[in-house]
Amino acid sequence: MSNRQGLEWILANDSSATITVSADHPVVAYNILILSAEQRARLVVVPPGEGTYFLAFYRCWPYPSYEGRGWEVHAEYSNGVKILSVMKR
């Protein structure tokens, strides 16, 4: 669900008609399906490294390195633990 929160944040904070997003895991494409049709129409999933935004989620330890993916513009936390970073390229 953190991916959905990240996608919703992007949609609320970027007024572009079309927004490209990527992640290292295909789950981001499934999370887009639970958004409204209007929201889905603005998002395009592209291969990692090609999107304006990269969703970095922290599912395992040690955390993967997301260096070079952009700068963090938003983060989601659960019980004080970072679970998602929205990176902008």
C-alpha distances in whole Angstrom, upper triangle without the diagonal:
4,5,5,7,9,10,11,13,14,16,17,19,20,23,23,24,22,20,19,16,16,14,16,13,13,10,10,12,10,8,11,12,10,12,15,18,19,16,16,20,19,17,18,17,20,21,20,22,23,20,21,17,16,12,13,11,12,12,16,19,21,18,19,21,20,23,25,21,22,22,19,18,15,13,10,12,11,15,16,15,13,10,10,13,14,17,20,23
4,5,5,6,9,10,11,12,14,15,16,18,21,22,23,21,18,18,15,14,12,14,13,14,11,10,13,12,9,12,14,13,13,17,19,20,16,17,20,19,16,18,16,19,19,18,20,21,18,18,15,13,9,10,8,10,11,14,17,19,16,17,18,17,20,21,18,19,18,15,15,12,9,7,9,9,13,14,12,10,7,6,9,10,14,17,20
4,5,5,6,9,10,11,12,14,15,16,19,19,20,18,15,14,11,11,9,12,10,11,8,6,9,9,7,9,12,11,11,15,17,18,14,14,17,16,13,14,13,15,16,15,17,18,15,15,12,10,7,9,8,11,12,15,18,19,16,16,18,16,19,20,16,17,17,15,14,12,11,9,12,13,17,17,15,12,9,7,9,9,12,15,17
4,5,5,6,9,10,11,12,14,15,18,18,19,17,15,15,12,13,12,15,13,13,10,8,10,9,6,7,10,8,8,11,14,15,11,11,15,14,12,14,13,16,18,17,20,20,17,17,14,13,10,12,11,14,15,19,22,23,20,20,21,19,22,23,19,19,19,17,16,13,12,11,13,14,18,19,17,15,12,10,12,11,15,16,19
4,5,5,6,9,10,11,12,14,17,18,19,18,15,16,13,15,14,17,16,16,13,11,13,13,9,10,13,11,10,13,16,16,13,14,17,16,14,16,16,19,20,19,21,21,18,17,14,13,10,12,11,14,15,19,22,23,20,20,21,19,22,22,19,19,18,15,13,10,9,8,11,12,16,16,15,13,11,9,10,10,14,15,19
4,5,5,6,9,10,11,12,15,16,17,16,13,13,10,12,11,14,14,15,12,10,12,13,10,11,14,13,12,15,17,17,13,14,16,14,12,14,14,16,17,16,17,17,14,13,10,10,7,9,10,13,15,18,21,22,18,18,19,16,19,19,15,15,14,12,10,8,8,7,11,13,17,17,15,12,10,7,8,6,10,12,15
4,5,5,6,9,10,10,13,13,14,13,10,11,9,11,11,15,14,14,12,9,10,11,8,8,11,11,9,12,14,13,9,10,13,11,9,11,11,14,16,15,17,16,13,12,9,10,8,12,12,16,17,21,24,24,21,20,21,18,20,20,16,16,16,14,12,11,11,11,15,17,20,20,19,16,14,11,11,9,11,12,15
4,5,5,6,9,10,12,14,14,14,12,13,12,14,15,18,18,17,15,12,13,14,10,9,12,11,8,10,13,12,8,10,13,11,10,14,14,17,20,19,20,20,16,15,12,13,12,15,15,18,20,23,26,27,23,23,24,21,23,23,20,19,18,16,13,11,12,12,15,17,20,20,20,17,15,13,13,11,14,15,18
4,5,5,6,8,11,13,15,15,12,14,12,15,15,19,19,19,17,14,16,17,13,13,16,14,12,14,16,15,11,13,16,13,12,15,16,18,20,19,20,19,16,14,11,13,11,14,15,18,20,23,25,26,22,22,22,19,21,21,18,16,15,13,10,8,10,10,13,16,19,19,18,15,14,12,11,9,12,12,16
4,5,5,6,9,10,12,11,8,10,9,12,14,17,18,18,17,13,15,16,13,12,15,15,12,14,16,14,10,12,13,10,10,12,13,15,18,17,17,16,12,10,8,10,10,13,15,18,21,24,26,26,23,22,22,18,20,19,16,14,14,12,9,9,11,12,16,19,22,22,21,17,16,13,11,8,10,10,13
4,6,6,7,9,10,10,8,11,11,14,16,20,20,19,18,14,15,16,13,11,14,14,11,11,13,10,7,10,11,8,8,12,14,16,19,19,19,18,14,12,11,13,13,17,18,21,23,27,29,30,26,25,25,22,24,23,19,18,17,16,13,12,15,15,19,21,25,24,24,20,19,16,15,12,14,13,16
4,6,7,10,12,13,11,14,14,17,19,23,23,22,21,17,18,19,16,14,17,16,13,13,15,12,10,13,14,11,12,16,17,20,23,22,22,21,17,15,13,16,15,18,20,23,25,28,30,31,27,27,27,23,25,24,21,19,18,16,13,12,14,15,18,21,24,23,23,20,19,17,16,13,15,14,17
4,6,9,12,13,11,14,14,17,19,22,23,23,22,18,20,21,18,16,20,19,16,16,18,15,13,15,16,13,13,16,18,19,22,21,21,20,16,13,12,15,15,18,19,22,25,28,30,30,27,26,25,22,23,22,19,17,15,14,10,10,13,15,18,21,24,23,23,20,20,16,15,12,13,12,15
4,6,9,9,8,11,12,15,18,22,22,22,21,18,19,21,18,16,19,19,16,16,17,14,12,14,14,10,11,14,16,17,20,19,19,17,14,11,10,14,15,18,20,24,26,29,31,31,27,26,25,22,23,21,18,16,15,15,11,12,16,17,21,24,27,26,26,22,21,18,16,12,13,11,13
4,6,9,9,12,14,18,21,24,25,24,24,20,20,22,20,17,20,20,17,16,16,13,11,14,13,10,12,14,17,19,22,22,21,19,16,13,13,17,18,21,24,27,29,33,35,35,31,30,29,25,26,24,21,19,19,18,15,16,19,21,24,27,30,30,29,26,25,21,20,16,17,14,16
4,5,6,10,12,16,19,23,24,23,23,19,19,21,20,17,19,20,17,17,16,13,12,13,11,8,10,12,15,16,19,20,19,16,13,11,12,16,18,21,24,27,29,33,35,35,31,29,28,25,25,23,20,18,19,19,16,17,21,22,26,29,32,31,30,27,26,22,20,16,16,14,15
4,7,10,13,17,20,24,24,23,23,19,18,21,19,16,18,19,16,15,14,11,10,11,9,6,9,11,14,16,19,21,20,17,14,13,14,18,19,23,25,29,31,34,36,36,33,31,30,27,28,26,22,21,22,22,19,20,23,24,28,31,34,34,32,29,27,24,22,19,19,17,17
4,7,10,13,17,20,21,19,20,16,15,18,17,14,16,18,15,15,13,11,10,10,8,4,6,7,11,12,16,17,17,14,11,10,12,15,17,20,23,26,28,31,34,34,30,28,28,24,25,23,20,19,20,20,18,19,22,23,27,29,33,32,31,27,26,22,20,17,17,15,15
4,7,10,14,17,18,17,17,14,13,16,15,12,15,17,14,15,14,13,10,10,9,6,5,6,9,10,13,14,14,11,8,7,8,11,13,17,19,23,25,28,30,30,26,25,24,20,22,20,16,15,17,17,15,16,18,20,24,26,30,29,27,24,22,18,17,13,13,11,12
4,7,11,14,15,14,15,12,12,15,14,12,15,17,15,17,16,15,12,11,11,8,6,5,6,6,10,10,11,8,5,5,6,9,11,15,17,21,23,25,28,28,24,22,21,18,19,17,14,14,16,16,15,16,18,20,23,26,30,29,27,23,21,17,16,12,12,10,11
4,7,11,12,11,12,9,9,13,12,10,14,16,14,17,17,16,13,12,13,10,7,6,5,6,8,8,9,8,5,6,5,6,7,11,13,17,19,22,24,24,20,18,18,15,17,15,12,12,14,14,14,14,15,17,20,23,26,26,23,20,18,14,13,10,10,9,10
4,7,8,9,10,8,9,12,12,12,15,17,16,19,19,19,16,14,16,14,10,8,6,5,6,5,7,7,5,8,6,5,6,9,12,15,16,19,21,21,18,16,15,12,15,14,10,12,14,14,15,15,16,17,20,22,26,25,22,19,16,13,12,10,10,10,11
4,5,7,8,7,9,12,12,12,15,17,17,20,21,21,18,16,18,17,13,12,8,8,7,6,8,10,9,11,9,5,5,6,8,12,13,15,18,18,14,12,13,10,13,13,10,12,14,14,15,15,15,15,18,20,23,23,20,16,14,11,11,10,10,12,13
4,7,9,9,11,13,14,15,18,19,20,23,24,25,21,19,22,20,16,15,11,10,8,6,9,11,12,14,12,8,8,8,9,11,11,13,16,15,13,10,11,10,13,13,11,14,16,16,18,17,17,17,19,21,24,23,20,17,14,12,12,13,12,15,15
4,5,7,9,10,11,13,15,17,18,22,22,24,20,18,21,20,16,15,11,11,10,9,12,14,14,16,14,11,9,9,9,11,11,13,16,16,14,12,14,13,16,17,14,17,19,18,20,19,18,17,19,20,23,23,20,17,14,13,14,14,15,17,18
4,5,6,7,9,11,12,14,16,19,20,21,18,16,18,18,14,13,9,10,10,10,14,14,14,17,15,12,11,12,12,14,14,16,19,20,18,16,18,16,20,20,17,19,21,20,21,20,19,19,21,22,25,26,23,20,17,15,16,16,17,18,19
4,5,5,6,9,10,12,14,17,18,20,17,15,18,18,14,14,11,13,13,13,16,17,15,18,15,13,10,11,10,13,12,15,19,20,17,16,19,17,21,21,18,20,21,20,21,19,18,17,18,19,22,23,20,18,14,13,15,15,17,19,20
4,5,5,6,9,11,11,15,16,17,14,12,15,14,11,10,8,10,11,11,14,14,13,14,12,10,8,10,10,13,13,17,20,21,18,17,18,16,19,20,16,18,19,17,18,16,16,15,18,19,22,23,20,17,14,12,13,12,14,16,17
4,5,5,7,10,11,14,14,15,13,10,13,13,10,9,7,10,11,12,15,15,13,15,13,12,11,14,14,17,17,20,23,24,21,20,21,19,22,22,18,20,22,21,21,19,19,19,21,22,26,26,24,21,18,16,17,15,17,18,19
4,5,5,7,10,13,14,16,14,11,14,15,12,12,10,13,15,16,19,19,17,19,16,15,13,15,15,17,17,20,23,25,22,21,23,21,25,25,21,23,24,23,22,21,20,19,21,21,25,26,24,21,18,16,18,17,19,21,22
4,5,6,7,11,13,14,11,10,13,14,11,12,11,14,16,16,19,19,16,18,15,14,12,14,13,16,16,19,23,24,21,21,23,21,24,24,20,21,22,20,20,18,17,15,18,18,22,23,21,19,15,14,15,15,17,19,21
4,5,5,9,9,11,8,6,10,10,8,9,9,13,15,16,19,18,15,16,14,14,12,15,15,19,19,22,26,27,24,23,24,22,25,24,21,21,22,21,20,18,18,17,20,21,25,26,24,21,18,16,17,15,17,18,20
4,6,8,8,11,10,7,10,12,10,12,12,15,18,19,22,21,18,19,18,18,16,19,18,21,21,24,28,29,27,26,27,25,28,28,24,25,26,24,23,22,21,20,23,23,27,28,26,24,21,19,20,19,21,22,24
4,7,9,11,10,9,12,14,12,14,14,18,20,21,24,23,20,21,19,19,17,19,18,21,21,24,28,29,27,26,28,26,29,29,25,26,26,24,23,21,20,18,21,21,24,26,24,23,19,18,20,19,21,23,25
4,7,8,6,6,10,11,10,13,14,18,20,21,23,22,19,19,17,18,16,19,19,22,22,26,29,30,27,27,28,26,29,28,25,25,25,23,21,19,19,18,21,21,25,26,25,23,20,18,19,17,20,21,23
4,5,5,6,9,10,11,14,16,20,23,24,26,24,21,21,19,21,19,22,22,26,26,30,33,34,31,31,32,29,32,31,27,27,27,25,23,22,22,21,24,24,28,29,28,26,23,21,22,20,23,23,25
4,5,5,6,9,10,13,15,19,22,24,26,23,21,21,20,21,21,24,24,28,28,32,35,36,33,32,33,30,33,32,28,28,29,27,25,24,25,24,27,28,31,32,31,29,26,24,24,22,24,24,26
4,6,5,7,9,13,15,19,22,24,25,23,20,19,19,21,20,24,25,28,29,33,36,37,33,33,33,30,32,31,27,27,27,26,23,22,24,23,27,28,31,32,31,29,26,24,24,21,23,22,24
4,5,6,7,10,13,16,20,21,22,20,17,16,15,17,17,20,21,25,26,29,32,33,30,29,29,26,28,27,24,23,24,22,20,19,20,20,23,25,28,29,28,25,23,20,20,17,19,19,21
4,5,5,8,10,14,17,19,21,18,16,16,15,17,16,20,20,24,25,28,31,32,29,28,28,25,28,27,23,23,24,23,21,20,21,21,24,25,29,30,28,25,23,20,20,18,19,19,21
4,6,8,11,14,18,20,21,18,16,16,16,18,18,22,23,27,28,31,34,35,32,30,30,27,29,28,24,24,25,24,22,22,24,24,27,29,32,33,31,28,26,23,23,20,21,20,21
4,7,10,13,17,18,19,16,13,13,13,15,16,20,22,25,27,30,33,33,30,28,28,25,27,25,21,21,22,21,19,19,21,22,25,27,31,31,30,26,24,21,20,17,18,16,18
4,7,10,13,15,16,13,10,11,10,12,13,17,18,22,23,27,29,30,26,25,25,22,24,22,18,18,20,19,18,17,19,20,23,25,29,29,27,24,21,18,17,14,15,14,16
4,6,10,12,13,11,9,10,10,12,13,17,18,22,23,26,29,29,26,24,24,21,23,21,17,18,20,20,19,19,21,21,25,27,31,30,28,25,22,19,18,15,16,15,15
4,7,9,11,9,8,10,10,10,11,14,16,19,20,23,26,26,23,21,21,18,20,19,15,16,19,19,19,19,20,20,23,25,29,29,26,23,20,17,17,14,14,14,15
4,7,8,6,6,9,10,10,12,14,17,20,21,23,26,26,23,20,20,17,19,17,14,15,18,19,19,20,21,22,25,27,31,30,28,24,22,18,17,15,14,14,13
4,6,6,7,11,11,10,12,13,16,19,20,21,24,23,20,17,17,15,17,15,12,15,18,19,20,21,21,22,25,27,31,30,27,24,21,18,17,16,15,15,13
4,6,7,10,9,7,9,10,13,16,17,19,21,20,17,14,13,11,13,11,9,12,15,16,17,18,19,20,23,25,28,27,24,21,19,16,14,13,12,12,11
4,6,9,9,8,11,12,15,18,19,21,22,21,18,15,13,11,11,9,7,9,13,15,16,18,19,21,24,26,30,28,25,22,20,17,15,13,11,11,9
4,7,8,9,12,14,17,20,22,24,26,25,22,18,17,14,15,12,10,11,14,16,17,19,20,22,26,28,32,30,28,24,22,19,17,14,12,11,9
4,5,6,10,12,16,19,21,23,25,25,21,19,17,14,15,13,10,10,13,14,14,16,18,20,23,26,29,28,26,22,20,17,14,12,10,8,7
4,7,10,13,16,20,22,25,26,26,22,20,18,15,15,13,10,9,11,12,12,14,16,19,22,25,29,27,25,21,20,16,14,10,8,6,5
4,7,10,13,16,19,21,23,23,19,17,16,12,14,12,9,8,9,10,9,11,13,15,18,21,25,24,21,18,16,13,10,7,6,5,6
4,6,10,13,15,18,20,19,16,14,13,9,11,11,7,8,9,9,10,11,12,14,17,20,23,22,19,15,14,10,8,6,5,6,8
4,6,10,12,15,17,17,14,12,13,10,13,13,9,10,11,10,11,10,10,11,14,16,20,19,16,13,10,7,6,5,6,9,11
4,7,10,12,14,14,10,9,9,7,10,12,9,10,11,9,11,11,9,10,13,15,18,17,14,10,8,6,5,6,7,11,13
4,6,9,11,12,9,9,11,10,13,15,12,14,14,12,14,12,10,9,11,12,15,15,11,8,6,4,6,9,11,14,16
4,6,8,9,6,8,10,10,14,16,14,16,16,14,16,14,11,10,10,11,14,13,9,7,5,6,9,12,13,17,19
4,7,9,8,9,12,13,17,19,17,19,20,17,20,17,14,13,13,12,15,15,11,10,7,9,12,15,17,20,22
4,6,6,8,12,13,17,20,18,21,21,19,22,20,17,16,15,15,16,16,12,12,10,12,14,17,19,22,24
3,5,8,11,14,16,20,19,21,21,20,23,21,18,17,16,16,17,16,12,12,12,14,16,19,20,23,25
4,6,9,12,14,18,18,20,20,19,22,21,18,18,17,17,18,17,14,13,13,15,16,19,19,23,24
4,6,9,12,15,14,17,17,15,18,17,15,15,15,16,17,16,12,11,10,11,12,15,15,19,20
4,6,9,12,12,14,15,15,18,18,16,17,17,18,20,19,15,13,12,12,12,15,14,17,18
4,6,9,9,12,13,13,17,17,15,17,18,20,22,20,17,14,14,13,12,14,13,15,16
4,6,6,8,9,10,13,14,13,16,17,20,22,20,17,14,13,11,9,11,9,12,12
4,6,7,9,10,14,15,15,18,20,22,25,22,19,16,16,14,12,13,10,12,11
4,6,8,11,14,16,17,20,22,25,27,25,22,19,19,16,13,13,10,10,9
4,7,9,12,14,14,17,20,23,25,23,21,17,17,14,11,10,7,8,7
4,7,9,12,13,17,19,23,25,23,21,17,17,14,10,9,5,5,4
4,6,9,11,15,17,21,23,21,19,15,16,13,9,8,5,5,7
4,6,7,11,14,17,20,17,16,12,13,10,6,6,4,6,9
4,7,11,14,17,20,18,17,13,14,11,8,6,6,6,10
4,7,10,14,17,15,14,11,11,8,6,5,7,9,13
4,7,10,13,11,10,7,8,5,4,6,9,12,15
4,7,10,9,8,6,6,5,7,9,12,15,18
4,7,6,5,4,5,7,9,12,15,18,22
4,5,5,7,7,9,12,15,18,22,25
4,6,8,10,13,15,18,21,25,28
4,7,9,12,14,17,19,23,26
4,6,9,11,15,17,21,24
4,6,8,11,14,17,20
4,7,10,13,17,20
4,7,10,13,16
4,6,10,13
4,7,10
4,7
4
